[in-house]
Amino acid sequence: MQAISEAQLLRLEDLREKVNVALETLIQREVNKGAGEVAKLSGEILLSGGKRLRPLLGIFCYEVAGGKDIDEIMDLALAFEMIHTATLIHDDINDAAKLRRGVTTLHERIGQPKAIIAGDWLFVQGYGLSGRYTKECIDLIREACANIAVSEFKQLDHVLDLSTSPEDYLDIVRGKTAGPFAAVCESAAIIAGASPEQSQALGRFGMELGIAFQLMDDLLDLRGDERMGKPRGKDVLEGKMTLPLIHSLTLLHGERRRHLADILNNFNDGLWDELMGLLETSDSIMYAESLMLTHLERAIHELDKFPSSMAKSLLMQVAENVHTRHD
């Protein structure tokens, strides 16, 4: 894939800035209306950084599907960013995380009760922004939000469950990570006036991209990224059954599998080299990388249904960035 052009980079940065300004304006409006501390604290997290991937996906899919007026899609873009930020606040509480993007997490600063409410507030504000759109779009967003909660429960049920299957894993990923990607992409196409076939194609693009995104997250956990407040093995330490672990548990037998199970049940950084040795023996990292690339190829294939445009090129660049992020 070709490197991003200067024109594409300028377009990307311009849209990201538009999203940031719109988020700042929204938060300030709520503060002025009397939302006070909850709006200020939620706004701090919302505006603390991030690549604005979900809003950008919505905008690009809207344009790929023929949409012309950015103002028409902006509320949807903001909605998904607010919903995403709400899930991060709640995830940090569930994971007892101390850092997010290198910054102290909200619940560590203000306590769990207020942090939970801040996340709830962002969920409500985000979902509320969708009210201007058609029932079809609202239903997609509602279903995506509900599936996040369902999948979060499933993930909690599978903590340190060494019998977790690849099917269990993908079921969780489709609901928690990939589902919102699919919803923002398909909703954006509907708002643009695309045909059902085109809208569903962009929904599939989002789903495949989201699965690849989560697989890359699994791989990054085995590499670590202190800049993002994510040391190596954080998911392993929390008992999350990522695909490399599931694959290795499936392929290893006898003493090697028992050894891996013992490492996972008693994990600490001193066991890191042993863990990586077993994952290498089962080729589990290579398997996860290969599967990630397969889902990226499927995502890009869905874009073949649309004519060439800058927005399409930027969607393809987003897919490429999933593979290369933090490398």
Summary of the structure (lengths in Angstrom):
residues: 327
radius of gyration: 20.0
end to end distance: 16.7
largest distance: 63.6
contacts: 1103
relative contact order: 0.11
helix: 79%
strand: 2%
